[in-house]
Amino acid sequence: MSRKRARVATTKFHKYTQELASSVQRARQAGCLVRDDGVIVDVVSSNLSPKQLALVEEVKQCANNLEAMGGREEYQRASQLNTSLFSTSKWLMGLMGSWGWLEGLKVVDRDGSDSRRDVRILEIGAINTQLLDAAKKTRLRRNNGDFNGGIAAKVERVYRLNVRAIDIRSTDPRIEQSDFFALPNPKDAYDAIVCSMVINCVTSPQDRGKMLTKIFNFLRPGGVCFLTLPRLCLHQSKTMTRAYFEEILTKGVGFEIMKEATKDSPKIAFYVLSRPMNLSPVKCWSDNFGTVRPLKNGKKFRNSFTVILSQAEVERA
Ligand SMILES: C[S@@+](CC[C@H](N)C(=O)[O-])C[C@H]1O[C@@H](n2cnc3c(N)ncnc32)[C@H](O)[C@@H]1O
């Protein structure tokens, strides 16, 4: 697949999934039984009003558009190509290396001595196994510490990482097929959550807010989220600006932005967000977070990205 075809596929997928989600919502409001994927349930067309029939047709058309572009399969193939062009895992491995996390996190044992434990990582929307591979990577170490192998050598992991990778549609047996929204709270909170180019695939602004709040909840205090999204979402939407997105992340959800680790490429914004050690000193609810409002003048915008937070959810976090 060429880069151009991959770009077209991801753009079409986002457009058609948004259209499908809105048409399903409209059809449900009119009393039609429609599944999220656009399949019409138990419909006898003679029982439908003309308005319902039109809405059902609209849903079918949106589902057909999605199928015709190759659906989620084509989208994931395109995303795999995009990922191979900018490696998110390289970026976050570099950062974790600079923090000393790749050798594991220090814990003080009951007797006062130090040991190390694996870094617990959740990768949401994993379409490749780069992080899983890094966690499995091994080397031979001789007892005296050199790497020549030999009889006294033992196999050890290179990085102390414990990675759980999930995707709603898994492309590898090691990637767990799960919806992030359906995961129960973890027994042990995560040290790091990777959410790369996923929030822009979530179709409703409310669910995007829910995703950010749930990530915050799943992290231990001091844990970090590696969040990436297309810059287009921040710069080409009438209802979003970069400053407002950062207000949502900080004052809304409660994250601190690690400015020194956050960066931009020409197309992608790379955020490193940390969950503060204690109650978030920056969190401060504004009713704006619960609504959508135009933030820019003008008519032509290539994107309609926005985020809505639920006050009850962020207050529980
Ligand atoms: C654009 S791809 C990004 C993949 C990869 N993380 C990257 O950086 O290139 C988005 C992925 O997120 C997955 N995804 C979207 N919503 C999800 C959810 N609620 N739970 C788990 N995975 C999700 C999609 O299936 C898709 O594979």
Ligand as a Chemical Component Dictionary entry (heavy atoms), coordinates in Angstrom:
data_LIG
# 
_chem_comp.id                   LIG 
_chem_comp.type                 NON-POLYMER 
_chem_comp.pdbx_formal_charge   0 
_chem_comp.three_letter_code    LIG 
# 
loop_
_chem_comp_atom.comp_id 
_chem_comp_atom.atom_id 
_chem_comp_atom.alt_atom_id 
_chem_comp_atom.type_symbol 
_chem_comp_atom.charge 
_chem_comp_atom.model_Cartn_x 
_chem_comp_atom.model_Cartn_y 
_chem_comp_atom.model_Cartn_z 
_chem_comp_atom.pdbx_ordinal 
LIG C1  C1  C 0  -5.020  4.565  14.027 1  
LIG S1  S1  S 1  -4.922  3.030  14.822 2  
LIG C2  C2  C 0  -3.518  3.426  15.796 3  
LIG C3  C3  C 0  -2.678  2.253  16.046 4  
LIG C4  C4  C 0  -1.370  2.471  16.765 5  
LIG N1  N1  N 0  -1.598  2.676  18.175 6  
LIG C5  C5  C 0  -0.544  3.593  16.173 7  
LIG O1  O1  O 0  -0.029  4.416  16.928 8  
LIG O2  O2  O -1 -0.381  3.643  14.965 9  
LIG C6  C6  C 0  -6.205  3.032  16.046 10 
LIG C7  C7  C 0  -6.455  1.676  16.657 11 
LIG O3  O3  O 0  -7.226  1.863  17.837 12 
LIG C8  C8  C 0  -8.162  0.813  17.930 13 
LIG N2  N2  N 0  -9.247  1.234  18.830 14 
LIG C9  C9  C 0  -10.156 2.211  18.611 15 
LIG N3  N3  N 0  -11.001 2.296  19.659 16 
LIG C10 C10 C 0  -10.606 1.367  20.563 17 
LIG C11 C11 C 0  -11.095 0.956  21.839 18 
LIG N4  N4  N 0  -12.182 1.520  22.371 19 
LIG N5  N5  N 0  -10.458 -0.037 22.491 20 
LIG C12 C12 C 0  -9.382  -0.638 21.934 21 
LIG N6  N6  N 0  -8.875  -0.304 20.725 22 
LIG C13 C13 C 0  -9.479  0.691  20.053 23 
LIG C14 C14 C 0  -8.563  0.591  16.476 24 
LIG O4  O4  O 0  -9.133  -0.688 16.263 25 
LIG C15 C15 C 0  -7.236  0.761  15.742 26 
LIG O5  O5  O 0  -6.551  -0.449 15.584 27 
# 
loop_
_chem_comp_bond.comp_id 
_chem_comp_bond.atom_id_1 
_chem_comp_bond.atom_id_2 
_chem_comp_bond.value_order 
_chem_comp_bond.pdbx_ordinal 
LIG C1  S1  SING 1  
LIG S1  C2  SING 2  
LIG S1  C6  SING 3  
LIG C2  C3  SING 4  
LIG C3  C4  SING 5  
LIG C4  N1  SING 6  
LIG C4  C5  SING 7  
LIG C5  O1  DOUB 8  
LIG C5  O2  SING 9  
LIG C6  C7  SING 10 
LIG C7  O3  SING 11 
LIG C7  C15 SING 12 
LIG O3  C8  SING 13 
LIG C8  N2  SING 14 
LIG C8  C14 SING 15 
LIG N2  C9  SING 16 
LIG N2  C13 SING 17 
LIG C9  N3  DOUB 18 
LIG N3  C10 SING 19 
LIG C10 C11 SING 20 
LIG C10 C13 DOUB 21 
LIG C11 N4  SING 22 
LIG C11 N5  DOUB 23 
LIG N5  C12 SING 24 
LIG C12 N6  DOUB 25 
LIG N6  C13 SING 26 
LIG C14 O4  SING 27 
LIG C14 C15 SING 28 
LIG C15 O5  SING 29 
# 
